[in-house]
Amino acid sequence: MRIPQFPILSPQHDATHTSPLSGTLAMLPALAAASPTLQTSRPVSRLRRNHRHHHGVHLHLHHRFPPLAADGGGRGRFLLVGTYAASDGSAGQDVGSPESMANSGSAYVGLFVRMLGLDNDAHDREHAICTLWHYSLGGQKCIDEIMQFPGCISLIISLLKSESACACEAAAGLVHNITSVKLYRDVAIESGAMEEIFSCIRKSTITPEIKEQCLCTIWNFSVDENLRYKLLGSDMLIPIVRFLDDEDIKVKEVAASITSYLTLSHSYHGALVEAGVIPKLVHLLQTKDDDYKSIRKEARRSLVELSTDDSYHALIVGQGLVRIPLVGSSAYKAFRPQPHSWPSFPDGSEIQRSSRPSKYGATELLLGLILNEKKAEPDEAKINAMIGRSNQQFLARVGAIEFDYEGKEQSGSQRNDHHTILPWIDGVARLVLIIGLQDVSAIAKAAHAIGDASVNEHMRTSFMEAGAVKSLLQLLMHNDVPVREASAYALEKLSVSSEVCEKIRVEDGRELLVNVLKDSDTPVEQLEKIIHILSRILDMEVSMITAPDYYASTGSEDIADDEKCSQGNVDGELNGTSQNLLKQDELDSCSDSIFDLDVISRLIKVLKNHLQACKKNVLLSWSI
């Protein structure tokens, strides 16, 4: 049978190159004979497009290859090999689908695999690896054709050490595509692919294209939970975290995806935090460029997973982010905006009316416009609370809250899909909005989230300014037990702040707490939290009497202003305390109203439960 002679379609082939396989190359189709050194002969990675999934792993495909025809026309279809009839040696047929490409190219796969041999010329090996990389983009069937040859994976991995950037990139890309198939991932690891990829990515002269392909391979490794521990043992976490700041946006995207998978294993959290991943993820999440959409998604997922640990959640809150429970967009349908009235701040205090109304009614139209009255200017905390409330109420009215999460399937049992992350201004307002809805489950989740986020004074006062204290006090009388317990938990965390304790006292929360304490149906766990809140309020009131000057200097503006107006005594002693400070007789009456027989009996019940718990712990320690 006569072997037909195939024309070489690329005029840019290096005709001066000679090797033992040069005669064979002259008989191969277009892509086989094209020079791999050409910039247009390599596929350009498009991470955000054309993803094909194999066993849950991302395999990036590309719908176009560069034109190789002599006339330069780009027809945008797969062109790997030409299929010619024996009677027609001049006309070629373009292959227009991955399936037909695989059928027509399978006959030449063995030849290109043989060209990877170490005894071949470096130029031929580079040409073969580039062609096989192109061929592997056709899908798993093409990868199966390549992997049917024993030992080919070792030859591919050996080219990761090549001094040619083109050959190294093609080898990394081919390993990336091979490891996207779970069946061949273990084979590649046994052949040393992971170690060679790690070594390649540590090179100081690595190009962005090679870096991208190596990270994509690590991404495939990170999908497998059993392989993540090798990443930790190889000291690759620090380079991966460093790539989150890379100049190439594609490298950032892959690094963020790897981090997202690594955070699924809680044993990685400590190492990731020590590598400084939280500030970098926060920075990526706060970047507003359109090109960062997928990066923001991966960064948010990583932060949500890290926030499951209380200590790391505090670090995330310290960066200005709040974890928000996803309660479903249907829960917000119960939101009803307040009827039109004179506006007030989120904490319930009214915006002061101007004592000098304008001639043409500008102060009525522009609410809060007060001329030449500096005392009426709201502080920054109130302004942020108003901004957050306006944003979240607007989204609730138009039905845009959690709209992106509706109708989407869960990404897996490992992924925490019940929370999201928001900037603190919007996050605080969102949680306060949720506890005002009718959904009992949503209210309990939001109240518990308020307690979890109250890790510093800034967050505690922010929730107070947003109106959370008044709503939580009302929820203590809710019919649902989990709602009452979650509200008590949130108030306990908030009451660490003396300003919040003062707010509770102003809202008549002390009497409400006493009534809850006297209720025989109140669970013991909730009683403990109520007792903590009351003890902090009493300690604050005692301190206000014993050290009034300190509270006058560090308290609210009203306390400081009232102290300036107080009368000094004739003997030159300290000025009188603020009119808002409690008198001793008020404190005595407060103590008398709290410590009655009902309260004492409830306290005894709590003590008995604590004693029983202590006995169990002691017996357990002795048995050990």
N, C-alpha and C positions, 0 to 999 in steps of 0.2 A: 504494500500500500504506500503510495507516494504521500509524503508529508507536505501539505501546502505551505507555500512561502507567504508570511504575513507582512504587510507593509508596516514600516515604522511611521506612526502618525505624528510624532513629536519632532519638529525640526531642530529643537534645542538640545538634543542628546549629544553628549560628548563623544564625538566620533574618534577622538584620539585615544580614548581609553581602550586598552586591550587586556583581556584576561582569559583564562581557560574557558570561561562561560560566555565570552562575548559573542561567539557564533550562535549559541543557544538563545541569547537575549534578542538577537536580530530576528528570530522566528516567533517571538512572543507578541502579544497584542499591545495596545497603546500604552496602558498604564504600566505594564511590565517593563517596557522599554524606555519610559520617561525617566529623566534624571531626578533622583530624590533630593538633589541639592537645590532644586528650584524652590523658591518660596511659595509658589502657587501649587506645588504638588503635595502639600501637607494640609490635612483638614484643620480648620480653625475650630477650636473648642467653643461651644455655645452652651454654657451650663444651664441657662434658664430656658432653653428650648429643646424640643425634640427628645424628651426623656422616654426611654423604653425600660420597662421593669422586668427583671428576671429574678424570681424568688424574693421579691421585696427589695431588690437592690437596684440602684440607679445605673443604667447604662446609657450614656449619652450618644445619640445618633445624629447624623448630619445628612440632610436631604440633598446636599449638593456636593459635587466634587469639581475641582477646577477644570476648565476645558483643556483638552489635550490635542484637539484636532488641529491640523496644519492651518486651516483657515481662521482659527482663533474664535470661532463661534461657540459661545457657551449655551448649551441647550438644557442645563439644569437637570440632567438625569444621571443615574448611576452608569458609570462607564469603567468597568474593570477589565473585561476581556472581550475580544471580538469573536463572533461565531460566523464562520465562513463555510460555504458549501465547497465541496471538492472541485466542482466545475467552475467556481467563481472565486478567483484569487484576488480580486480587487475591491469588492464591495464588502463593507463591514456592517454589522447590526448592533445598534445601541441596546443596552439592557436597561429596562425602565423600572424594575422593581427589585427589592432585595431577594425575593425567591428566585427570579430568573438569573440574578447576578450570582447567587450561590450555585445554581445548577451549572452555569457556564464557566464559573471560575474554579470549581472544585477540582477539575482536571489538572490545574496548574499549582494547587496548594502544595502538593508534595515537592515540586521542583523548587518553590521558594523556601520551603522548610529546609531542604538540602543546601540551599544557598546560604543558610545561616551558619553552616559548619565553620569551625575555627580554622580549617585549612584553606578557606576561600579568601579571596581578596577583600580588603576592608570596604572598598567601594561596592562590591557585589553584596556583601552582608548588609550594608546600609540600605541598598536598594531593595533587598528582600524584606527587611523589617518594616520599611515604610509601606511596601505593597501589602504585606500581611496586616498591618495596622488598618489600612484602608478597607481591606477585605473583612476584617472583624467587625466593622461598623454595620455590617448587614444583619446582625442579630445572632441569636444563639446557634442557629444552624451553621452559620459561617464559623463561629468559634468552635463548634463540634468538629468541623472539617480540619481545623488547625490542630486541635488537641488530640486527634486520633493518632498522631505520630509520636511514639514514645521518645522522651528526651527533648522534645521541642521546647518545652517550658524552660529547661535549663539553658538552652542556647539563647532564648529570648532574654532571660534574666542576665546573662553574661554581657549583653550589649548595654545594660545600664551603666557599665563602666567605660563605655566608649568615649573617646575624646571628641567625637563629632556630636554637636548639639542636636543635629537632625536625627541621628541614629538613637541617641539617648532619649529624646522626646518620643520617638516612635516606639521604642521598647517600653517606656513607661506607659504610653497610651495603650499598647497592646496588653500589658499586664493589668492595667486598669479594666479593660474590657473582659479579660479572662476571669479576673477575680469577681466580676459582677455576677457570675454564675456560681451558685453555691457549690455545685458539683466539682468545680475546678479550683475553688478557693483553697481548700485544704491541700490539694496537690501543689499549688503554687507556694504555699507556706512551707511545705516539706522540702521544696526545692530551694528555699532560702530567699523567696521574693520579699518577705517583710524586712529582713535585715538589709538587703540591697537597696530597697526603697528608702529605708531610714538613712543609709549611708549616702545615697544620692541626694536626698533633700537637705543634708547638712553641708553640701559643697558651697563654698563661698562664691563660686562662679556660675551657679545655677541660673538658668534663664527663667523668666516668668512662665513660659509654656511648659517647661519640664517640671517646675514647681507645681503647676496646676495639675498635671497628670499624676504626679507622685501623691499629692494630697487627695486626689480622687480615689487612688488605690487605697490609701489609709482610710478614707471614708467607707469603702467597701469592707475593710477589716473591722471598723468600729460598729458596723451593723450587727455583727456577730458578738453576742455577749461573752462568749467563751474566749474571744480573741482580744477583748479590751484590756485584760490584765497584762498582755504583752506590750501594749502601748505604754502602760505605766512603768513596766520594768525596763523599758528601753530609753527612758528619759526623753520621750518625744513630746510630753505635755508642754514643756516650756516653749519649744519651737512652734507648736500648733497655736498656743496662745499668742505668741509673738506675731504670727501671720494674720491675726485679727486686725493688726495695724498696717498691713501691707498696702503698698500703693496700688497694686492691681486689684480691682474690684472682684474679679473672678476668684482670685486667691482668697480674698476675704470671705467670699460666699462659701467656698468649700471648707475653709477653716471653721466658719460658724456652723456649718452642717455637722462637721466632725464633733465639735464641742457639744452640739445638741444631743448627739447620740451618747457621748461619754457621760453626760449628766444623768442619763437613765440609770447608770450604776452608781449607787450612793457611795460606794467605797472610793469613787474618784473625786467626790466633792471636796474633800480636804486638800488633795493635791492640786486641784484646779483653782481653788481659792488662794492657796499659797502662791501659785503662779501668777496671780493678779488678774484672773479672768473677769471678776465682777465689774471693775471700772471699765474695762474694754467693752463688755457686753452692754453696759449702760450707755456708753458713748455711741455704739452702733444703733441701739434702740432709739436714741434721741436724734439720729441723723434723719433729716426730712427729705432727702433726695429721692426721686422716683426710682432710680436704679437700685436703691437699697431696700426695696419692698421685701424681697425674699430674705435678705439678710436680717432685717428687723424681725421677721417672723421667726427665724431660727434663734435669734438673740432672746426674744421673748420666751420661747419654749425653754431655753437653757436657764433663764432666770427663774421661771416658774418652778422648774425641777430643783434648783438650788434653794429656793425659798422653803422647801419642805423641811429643811433643817432649821431649827429655831435660831441658832447662832448666826447662820448665814443669811437668814431672813432679816435679822437685825441689820446686817451689813448692807443689804439691798435697800432697806428702808432709809438707812443713813445716806444712801446715794440719791435719795429723792424719788423713790418709786414705792408703790403700794400694791400689794397683791389683792385682787378683787375676785370674789367668787362669781362664776357664771351661773345665773339663775334662770336664763331663758328669756327671750324677748317677750313672750306672752305675759310674764309677770309684770312688765312695765305698762301693760294696757290698763291696769288699775290706777295708774297715776292720774291725778286730777290737779291741775294748777290751782293755786289759791285765787279766790275771786278778787276783782279789782278793788284795791284799797290803797291807802297811803303805804308806800313800800317800807320794808324793814330789813335789817341785816339778817343774815342766816341764823344768828344766835337768838333772834327774837326782839332785839332792841330796835326801836323805830329810828328812822332817819330824821334828824332834827329839822323842823320847819324853820324857815328863815323868819327872823323877827323884823326884817325889812323887805317886804315883798316888792318885787320890781314893778315898774309902772305899767309894763306891757305884758306881764304874766310869764316872764321867762322862768321864774323860780317854780312855777307850777308845771310848766312843760318839761324843763330840764330838772328832774327830781334830784335833790341833793345839792343844787346850786345855791350856795350861801356866800354872799359877798362880804368881804372884810370880817369874817368870823373864823379865825384860825382854829379856835377850840373845837369847832364842829367838824373839822377834817378827819375822816376815818383813818385809822392806822393801816399799815400794810397787810396785817393779818386779816382784817375785815374786808379789805379790797380783794385779796386772793380768795376769800370765802365767797364773795359775791360773784367773782369771775367763774369759779368752779360751779356754783349753783346754777348760774345762767347757762353755762355750756351743757350741763347734764340734763337740766329740765327741758332745754330745747331739743336735745336728742331723744328724750323720752316722749315728747309731744309728737315728733315726726316719725317715731318708731324706728329710729336708726341705732338704738343701743343693742349690741350683740347680734346685729343683723347678719354679720359675716359668719357667725357660728351656726346659724340655723341650717338644717338639712345636710350637714356634713357628718360623715361617719367618723367614729373614733379611730384614731391612728394606731391603736393597739393597747393592750392591757398595761404595758409598761409606761405609757405616756400619761402624764397628768393633764387631762383635758377639761378639768373642772375649774380652773382659775386662769386669770390673765393678769397682766402687769400694766399699770397706768402711772403717769406722773402724779406726784402727790397732790397737786391742786385738784385735778380731775378725780383722782382716786378717793380722796376724802369726801368730796361732794357726791360721788357715786354711792359710796357706802351709806352716807346719811340719807340719800334718796331711797335706797333699798329698804332701810328700816322703817320708812314711812309707807311702804306698800302693804298689800293685803295678804300676799303669799307667806304663809307661816314658815315654810322651809327657807325661803329667801331671807326673811327677817332674821332667823336664827343664824344663818351663815354670815350675813353681813355684820351682825352684832359681834359674833366671834372674831371676824376679821378686824373689826375696830379694836378689840382688845389685843390681838396679835400685832397690829401696827403701832400700838402706843408704846413704843420702845424708848422714846426720848421726849424731852420737854417740848420740843418744836411740834411733834406730831400730836401730843396731848392737847396743847393749846389750839392747834389747828382744828381738831375735832370739836373742841369747845366752841370756837368761833363759827364753825359750820352748823351748829345747832344740834350736835349729837347728844349732849347731856340731857336736855329736856325730853327728847324722844326716848332715850334709854330709861329715864325715870318712869315715863308712862308705860313702857313695856314691862316693867317689874310687876304690874298688875294684869298682865295678859293672861288669857285663859290657857294658853299652851305652855306646858312645863319647860320644854327645851328653849322656848323664846325667853322665859323668865331667867333661866340659868345662863343663857348667853348674854343677856342684858346685864345681869349681875357681874359676870366675868369682865365685860367691857368697862363697866363703871369702876370695878376694882382696879383695873389697869390704869384708867384715867385719873383716879383719885390720888395717885402718887403725886400729882401736881397740886400745889396749894391753891393755885388759881381755879382749878377744877373743883376743889373742895368748897371754895367760896361760892362758885357758881351753883353747886348743888344746894348750898344753904340758902342762896337767894331764891332759887326755884322751889323752896319749901320741900326739898328732897329729904331733909333730916326726918321730918314727921312721917313721910312716906316710907322711909327705910325702917323706922321703928315699927310701923304697922306691919310691914313684911316680916320683921323679926318676931313679932307676936303671933303671927299666923301659924297655927299648928300644922297646916298642910305644907309649909315650906320645907323642902328637902334640906338635909344637914349640910350638903356641899354648898348650897346657896346661902345657908345661914352663915357659914364661915366667911364668905365673901362680903355679906352685908355687915358682919361684925368688923371686918377689916376697914370697910369704908367709913363706918361710924367712928371707929377709933381714930382714923386719920382726921376726920372733921373735928372731933373733940380735941385732938392734939393741936390742930391749927388754931382753934378758939382759945385754948390755954396759952399758946405762944403769942397770940395777938394781945392778950392781957399782960403777960409777963414781959414781953419785949415789943411794945407798941412802936417804938422808933424804927425797929428793923422792918416791920411790916409796912410802916408808913413810907419808908424810903424805897422798898422793893415791891410794893403792891401796885394796885391799879392807879391810873391817873386820877380817878375820883378821890381815892384815899389821899394821895399826895396833895391834891388841890384843897381838900378840906382841911388838911393839917396846916397849910399856909394861912388859912383863914381863922385858925383857932387862936384864942387869946393866950398870951404869955402871962406868967405869974409875976408878982411884984418882986419876989426874992431872987429873981434871975435864974430860977431853975429851968428845966426843960419845958418847952411849950406843951400845951395840952394835946392829948392824943386825938386822933381823927374821930369825927362824930360817927363814923361807920364801925369803929372798934367796939366790940361787945363789952358791956359792963360785967362786973363780977356777979351781980344778982341775976343777970340774964344767963350766965353760964351755970349758976346753981339751979335755976329753974329748968334749964335744958337737961342737966344731969338728972333732976328729979323726974322729968317726963320720960326719960329713957329707961332708967333703972327702976322699974316697978317689978311686981311679983311675976308677971308674965314673961318679962324679958329675962329675969334672973333664972326662971325655970328653963327657958330656951338655952341660956348660956350653960347651964348645968348639963343639958342634953348634949350639947356640942362637946363639952369636956369629957363626958362619959365615952362618947364615940372615939375621941382622941386617945383616951386611956386604953380602950380596947384595941385600937390599932397599934399602939406602942407595945402592948403585951404580945400581940401576934408577931411583931417584928423582933422582939427580944427572944421569944421562943424559937422563931425561925433561925435566928443567928446562933442560938445555942445548939440547935439540931445540926447545923452545918459544922 
